[in-house]
Amino acid sequence: MGLLSKILGGSGSDIKLDKIVKTVVDTVAEAAKNGAAAQSATAGTPARPAPDRREPEEASGPSGFSWGPVMPNEENQFNFNGSYIEYFKSVFGEAFPEYDIGTERPKNSKATVFTFRKGGQTALIVELLNSSSEARKLRRTCAEQGIPYLRYYYDHEGWWNTKAYVIERTRKALKF
């Protein structure tokens, strides 16, 4: 007798597929029943979003203006309906309409660079970087040329880049 016959429970088989399937189905049904009972026991408890890397089950430690273990109840790059690049474009465009703001992705780089210009002059360079990036070239170049420079990390744990934070920090850099 072949292996397939044994698995399918043919005559002389030691393996009974129908018993295995019944055991699995019974186990799943029992787990579903227990889950429903647990859910009805907490029916009066307010719903809480499932924890993820941005909102731990239990907040630990203090929170600041735009950082901390719990996502602020304010528009930020993680609750924005779009990518982090679209988020920053939206915030910059809305808060600083008097500037011509260009966006580019430098060759061989994962960074995104926003250039704020007014009256033909570069007023600010903003670089969006991965938190593990060690890039310093653009920052050095800006310092050498006397151009204000900011960087925002788009993936740093607990750093939310809330709209108010991004606007305030960018506004301060533009008044340099």
C-alpha positions as CSV (number, residue, x, y, z in Angstrom):
1,M,0.0,0.0,0.0
2,G,1.3,3.4,-0.9
3,L,1.8,6.4,1.4
4,L,-1.1,8.3,-0.2
5,S,-3.5,5.4,0.6
6,K,-2.3,5.4,4.2
7,I,-2.8,9.2,4.5
8,L,-6.2,9.0,3.0
9,G,-7.2,6.2,5.4
10,G,-7.3,3.3,3.0
11,S,-7.6,-0.3,4.3
12,G,-4.7,-1.2,6.5
13,S,-3.9,2.4,7.2
14,D,-2.4,3.4,10.6
15,I,-3.2,7.1,9.8
16,K,-6.9,8.1,10.0
17,L,-7.3,11.4,8.2
18,D,-11.0,11.6,9.2
19,K,-10.1,11.4,12.9
20,I,-7.4,14.1,12.5
21,V,-9.8,16.4,10.7
22,K,-12.5,15.8,13.3
23,T,-10.0,16.7,16.1
24,V,-8.9,19.9,14.3
25,V,-12.5,21.0,13.7
26,D,-13.5,20.2,17.3
27,T,-10.5,22.2,18.6
28,V,-11.3,25.2,16.4
29,A,-15.0,25.1,17.4
30,E,-14.1,25.0,21.1
31,A,-11.7,28.0,20.7
32,A,-14.3,30.0,18.9
33,K,-16.8,29.2,21.7
34,N,-14.3,30.3,24.4
35,G,-13.5,33.5,22.4
36,A,-17.2,34.4,22.1
37,A,-17.7,33.8,25.8
38,A,-14.7,36.1,26.6
39,Q,-16.0,38.7,24.2
40,S,-19.5,38.8,25.8
41,A,-17.9,39.1,29.3
42,T,-16.2,42.3,28.2
43,A,-19.1,43.7,26.2
44,G,-19.4,46.8,28.5
45,T,-15.7,47.6,28.2
46,P,-14.8,50.3,25.8
47,A,-13.1,49.1,22.6
48,R,-9.4,49.6,22.5
49,P,-7.4,49.4,19.2
50,A,-5.2,46.4,18.8
51,P,-1.7,47.2,20.0
52,D,1.0,47.7,17.4
53,R,4.5,49.0,17.3
54,R,3.2,52.6,17.6
55,E,0.8,52.0,20.5
56,P,2.0,49.5,23.1
57,E,-0.5,47.6,25.3
58,E,0.7,49.6,28.3
59,A,2.3,53.0,28.0
60,S,5.6,53.2,29.7
61,G,7.4,56.4,30.4
62,P,6.6,60.0,29.7
63,S,5.5,61.5,26.5
64,G,6.5,64.8,24.9
65,F,5.2,67.2,22.3
66,S,5.5,64.7,19.5
67,W,7.1,61.6,21.1
68,G,6.3,58.9,23.5
69,P,5.0,55.3,23.6
70,V,1.4,56.2,22.7
71,M,0.3,57.7,19.4
72,P,-1.0,61.3,20.1
73,N,-4.6,62.1,19.2
74,E,-3.4,64.5,16.5
75,E,-2.7,64.2,12.9
76,N,0.8,62.7,12.4
77,Q,2.6,60.8,9.8
78,F,1.3,57.4,11.1
79,N,-2.4,58.2,11.0
80,F,-2.2,60.3,7.8
81,N,-4.0,58.7,4.9
82,G,-1.0,58.5,2.6
83,S,2.8,57.9,2.7
84,Y,5.1,59.8,5.0
85,I,6.4,61.8,2.0
86,E,2.8,62.8,1.1
87,Y,2.2,63.7,4.8
88,F,5.2,66.1,4.9
89,K,4.3,67.5,1.5
90,S,0.8,68.2,2.8
91,V,1.9,69.8,6.0
92,F,4.6,71.9,4.4
93,G,2.3,73.0,1.5
94,E,-0.6,73.9,3.9
95,A,1.5,75.7,6.6
96,F,4.0,77.5,4.3
97,P,2.2,78.5,1.1
98,E,4.5,81.6,0.7
99,Y,7.4,79.2,-0.2
100,D,8.0,77.4,-3.3
101,I,8.7,73.9,-2.0
102,G,10.5,71.4,-4.2
103,T,10.9,67.7,-3.5
104,E,13.6,65.3,-4.7
105,R,15.1,61.9,-4.0
106,P,18.9,62.2,-4.4
107,K,20.5,59.6,-6.6
108,N,21.7,56.5,-4.6
109,S,19.8,57.6,-1.5
110,K,16.8,56.6,0.4
111,A,16.3,60.1,1.7
112,T,13.7,62.6,0.5
113,V,14.8,66.3,0.4
114,F,12.5,69.3,0.5
115,T,13.9,72.6,-0.6
116,F,12.0,75.8,0.6
117,R,12.6,78.8,-1.7
118,K,11.4,82.3,-1.5
119,G,12.3,85.1,-3.9
120,G,14.7,82.9,-5.7
121,Q,16.7,82.2,-2.5
122,T,16.9,78.9,-0.7
123,A,15.4,79.4,2.7
124,L,15.6,75.9,4.2
125,I,16.5,72.3,3.3
126,V,14.6,69.5,5.0
127,E,15.8,65.9,4.8
128,L,13.6,62.9,5.6
129,L,15.7,60.0,6.7
130,N,15.6,56.5,7.9
131,S,16.6,56.5,11.6
132,S,19.5,54.2,10.9
133,S,20.9,56.6,8.4
134,E,24.3,58.2,9.1
135,A,24.2,60.6,6.2
136,R,25.8,63.9,7.0
137,K,26.9,65.3,3.6
138,L,23.8,67.4,2.9
139,R,23.8,68.8,6.5
140,R,27.5,69.7,6.1
141,T,26.9,71.3,2.7
142,C,24.1,73.4,4.1
143,A,26.2,74.6,7.1
144,E,29.1,75.5,4.7
145,Q,26.6,77.6,2.5
146,G,24.8,79.1,5.5
147,I,21.5,77.5,4.6
148,P,19.2,76.3,7.5
149,Y,18.8,72.6,7.6
150,L,16.4,70.2,9.3
151,R,16.0,66.5,9.3
152,Y,13.0,64.4,10.3
153,Y,13.3,60.6,10.9
154,Y,10.3,58.9,9.3
155,D,10.7,55.5,11.1
156,H,12.0,56.2,14.6
157,E,10.1,54.3,17.3
158,G,7.8,56.6,19.3
159,W,8.6,59.8,17.2
160,W,5.2,60.7,15.7
161,N,6.1,63.9,13.8
162,T,2.7,65.5,14.7
163,K,1.5,68.2,12.5
164,A,1.9,70.9,15.2
165,Y,5.5,69.7,15.9
166,V,6.5,69.7,12.3
167,I,5.0,73.2,11.7
168,E,6.6,74.7,14.8
169,R,10.0,73.2,14.2
170,T,10.0,74.1,10.5
171,R,8.8,77.7,11.2
172,K,11.7,78.2,13.7
173,A,14.2,77.0,11.2
174,L,12.8,79.4,8.5
175,K,13.2,82.3,10.9
176,F,16.9,81.5,11.2
